[in-house]
Amino acid sequence: MIVKKPVYQKIKERLKGDILSGRLTNLSESKIIYQFHVSPTTARRVLNELEEEGLLERKVEKGSIIVLPSEKKIKELGVIFFDIYDPNQPFISEIVKGIEKKSIIKKYHLHLYTTRESPISSNHNSSLYHIITRRKIDGLFIISPISREDILFLQKEVIPFVIVSNNYPGIEVPIVMFNHKKTIKEVANKLLKLGYKKIGLITGPKWKDGIQRGGYFDFLGYKEFLMENNIIYDEKIVQEKEYSEKQGYQTLKEFYSLSQKDRPDAVIITSSSVSKGALKFVTENKEWKPFIVPYTDEEIKHPFYVFVSYKEIGEYAFNLLEKYTKNYQIRAEKILVPLKIIMEEKNDKMVNS
């Protein structure tokens, strides 16, 4: 059964689009009546709805004054993720710290919203749905991957948003993510020059509900490295794991169970928590010690690692979203944040003997 939209709602959506695009600079009850051939009651309801969404100010003797979101003195920004605290994904709090740092400097208000992995667009009773449809928020940071339907919902509502560390194939969206592919290739090539011939990879999830995760781009970089160096892909030393220390320890244990000729002599691990488990295994094992190149969000005493600044990616995300809140014509842009490779050039511990 198809439910038709009320006339006032169709008119409101049309006018909202004109306001946000800059095509409409003034509005009145009589103008709505004349343009759309509707009653004064309908025209007043349209104005009430636009006022409720913060796009109009109605003043006695001055009529309706259009208020563009970019002209608001105080901006309300929100961060969307699954849960307040997930011990397997501590990077979320670091990203929020980076966003909050910039928000304080710019005097923006920052709010946190959890979805518990429930859809936003179909949950009409949720506070988040109300905030979005009533334009009580000026921009959103999407940290945990939400559904494609929810992304289309945000676009329809013309709410500025920035995706952090995920990609939606087929949908033009603004994204900020680390330059996964370039980093993997650079690290693998450095290992190859050091004499490591069999390089393994442990990365995070590649896909979730049709959404490309960071692991997808790690994997692309790894495959390109192999092709460019005429190295045969070996699926036994490439693993996709969830983020946890336990997974890192277990995966190294699985590699160790391979025959000696099949084990990797170096392993790149693109998760801080997984890296900790892998390094723990290498410390405990006396017979097999592959060289580990860990990704970590803290400085460590290790001859070769990749430093991941989640606060920095939060700051990049803020800068992009701020631009969107000032220019609604921008629809898609991808920013690849560089990762810092820390390497001691001359260290015996790095050389494959």
N, C-alpha and C positions, 0 to 999 in steps of 0.2 A: 504494500500500500504506500503510495507516494503522497506525502503531506506537503501541501503547498505553503510557501512562506507568506505571512501576512504582508499586505501592501506596504505598511509602514516600515517593515523590516527590509524589504527590497530597496526602498527609497533610502533608508539609513545607510545600507551597505554601499550603495552607489555614491552617496554624498561623502561617506567616510573615505572611500577610495580617492575621490576628487580632492578632499582636504589634504590627505597624506601625500598625494602626488604634487600638491602645490597648484592644481588647476582651479581650486575654489578659494577665493580670498574673502568673500562676504556671504552672509546667509540671513534669511529672514523668513518668518511665517508666510508672508504674502508671496515671496519668491517660490517657496515650495508649492503653495497652492496653484500658482500660475504655471510653473514648469511641469508639474506632475498631474494636474487636474484632480486634486484631492480636496477633501473637506478641511476646515480649520482644525477640527479635532485630530485628524491624521497628521497634519502638519505640525501641530503642537507636540504630538507624541514623538515624532521624528526628532524634533529639537530637544525634547527631554532625554531621549536615548543618547544623542550625541553629547549632550551636556554631562550625562552620567559617565560617559566614556572619556571625559576630560578633553574633548575636542572643541567644546564651546563654553563661553562664559556669557550668561544672559544677565544684563544689567538694566535697571530701570532707566528709561529715556535714551539708552544707548543701543538697545536691541541685542542681537546675538553677535558676539565677537569670537572669531575663530582663534583657537589656541593651538598652534603646532606643537607636537611633542618635543621638537628640538629646541623650542623656546622656553620650556619649563625650567625654572630655576633649580629645583631639586629633582634629581633623577632617582627612580626606584629600580634597582636591578636585582635579578634573582638568579640563584644557582640551582639547577635541577640535577639530582642524582638519586640512586636507589635508596640508600640507607644513610642515616646519620653517621654510623661508624661501622665499617666493614674491615676487620683485622687483616683480611687478605688483600685489601686495596688501600693501604695507608697514604698512597700518593694523592688521593682525593683531598685530604685535609691540607696538603702542601699546595695544591693548585688553588684552593680557596684562599690560602694565606696570600698568594701572589695577587689574586683578584682584590682581596680586601685591602692590601697595601695601596694599590692604585685608587681604590674607591675612597679611602680616607683622604688621600692627597687631593682628589678631584671633588671631594665633598658629596659623593653619591651615597645613597642608602643601599645596603646589601642585605638580601634576605635568602634564606636557605629553604628549599622545598624538596621533600622526599616523595617518590612515587611508589616505592615498594614494588616496582616493576609493573604497576597497574597503568593502563592507558589513560592519558589525560583527556583526549578529545571525546571519549564516550562516557566519561565519569562526570556528568553534569552537576552532581551535587558536591563535588570537591571544591575546596577553596581555590586551588590552582586554576581550575577551569573558570571559575568566576573572575579571578584576578585577570586572566588573559582576555576573556570575552568582554569584560568591562574596562579593559585598558587601564588597570590599576598598576601595571608594571610597564616600565619603559624599555626593558631589554632582558634577555635571558642567556645564561651560560648553560649549555647542555654538556654535562660531564659524563654521566652514565648514558649509554645508548638507549634512546627512546625509540618507539616504533616509527616506521615510515609514515603511518597515518597521522601520528602526532606532529611530525615535521610538516606535513602538508597542512595540517590544522593551523600551526603557527604562521605559515606563509599566508594562508587565507585570512587570518586575523590581522595581518600586517604588523606582527610583533617582531622587532629586531632580535636576532639570536645568533649565537656563535657556537658551533660544534667543537668540542675539544677532544682530539685524539680518535675520532671515528669518521668514517666516510659513508655516504649514502649514494651508491651507484644509481645513476639515472635521475637524480634530483640535484638541482643546482643549489648548493648551500654554502655558507661561509664556514671555513674550517681552519682551525689552528692545530697543527700536530708536529711532532718531532720529525726530522728528516730521516726516517727509519732506513729507507733503501740505501741512501748514500752512505750512511754510517756503517751499515753491515758490510757493504762492499769495501769500504776503506779499511775497516778492521781486519777483514778476511785477507785482503791483499797484503797487509802488513805482516800477518801471521805467515803467509806463504813465503814472503821474502826472508823471514826468520828461519825458514826451513821446515815449518809444519806442513805436512802434505795432506793429512786427513783431518779436516776441520769440521767439527759438529756444530749443531745449532739447537738451542732450546729457547723457544719463544712463546709468547702468550697466545691467546685465542685469535684465530684469523677471521672468523665470521661469527655474527650473532644475529639471527632473524633477518638475513639479507643485508646486514650492515658490515662493512669492512672495518676490522679492528687493527691495532698496531701490528699484531703478528702477521697480518696479511702482507704488509709492506716490508717487514723484516724478511719474510720468505721470498718476496720478489727480488730483493737485493741479493739474497744468498744465491738464488737460482741464476741471476745474471753474473755473479762472480764465478760460479762454476762454469757457465757457458763461455765466458770470456777467457778462461784459463784452461779450457778443454778438460775439465775434471768431471768425471761421471757422478751423477747424483746417487747418493746412497741413503735410502729412506730410513735405514736402521740407526743412523746417527743424527737424525733430524726429528725433534719432538715438539709438539704443541701442548703446552701445559697451562693449567690455571695458576694464578699467582699465589704461591705459598712456599715456605721454606721446606716443608715436607716433600713437595713435588720435586724440588731441586735435588734433595738427597736421594729420593727414590729413582729419579732419572739417571743420575750418575751410577747408581747401583745396577740399573738395567744395562747401561753401557758396559759396565765392568763384567757383566755376565756374558757378553759377546766373546767370541774367540779373539785371541790377541791381535790377529791381523785385521779384524773388523772394528776394533775399538778406535775411537778418534784420539789423536795425539794432542789436539787442542779443541776447546769448546767455547763458543760465544753464547752468553746467556743474557737475554734482553730484559730481565726482570730483577729488581733489587732483592725481593724476598726469595725468589728461586735461586739466585746467585749465592745467598747465604747458606742455603742447604747444600748446594753443590760444593762450595768451598769447605764446608764442614766434613763432607764425605772424603774429599781429597786429603784433608788433614788426618783423618782417622785411618785411611787405607795406606798400607805400607808397600803394596805390590804394584799398584797402578796409579800414577799421578799425572793425569793430562794437564796441560796448561789451560787455565781458566781465564777467559776475558769476561769479567762480570760488568753488567750495568748496575750502577749504584747511585743512590741519591745523597750519599755522603762521601767525604774524602776518606780514602782508606790507604793502608800501606800495602800496595800491590804494584808490581812493575808495569802493568798494562790493564787499564780499565776504562770504561766509558762513564763519565759523570752526567747524571740526568738531573736537571734542575726543574722540578715540577712547579716551583714558585715562578720561575721565569716564563714557563708556558702560560701560567695564569695571568701574568702581566701582559704578554702578547695578546691573549684573548680579550683582556680588558680594553686594550688600545683599539682592537678591531671593532668590538661592540660599541665603543664610544663613537667611532666613526659612523656606524650604522644608525645610532640614535640621532645623529645630526643630518643624515642624508638617507632618506628612505628609498632612494632610487637604486642604491647599491643592493645587489641581490646575492652575489656569490664571489668569494675570493678565498684562495687557499694560501695560508702562510706556513711554510716549513721551517720550524725552529731548529737551528743547528745543535748538535750534541757535541760535547767536549771530550775528545779522546786524550787520555792521560797516559803517556808512555815514556818509560825510561829507555833512552836509545841504546845505552850500553850496559846491559845487566845480564850476568851469566844465567840467572834464573829464567830468562826468557828464551834462551837458545835451546833448540831441540837437540839433545845429544843422542 
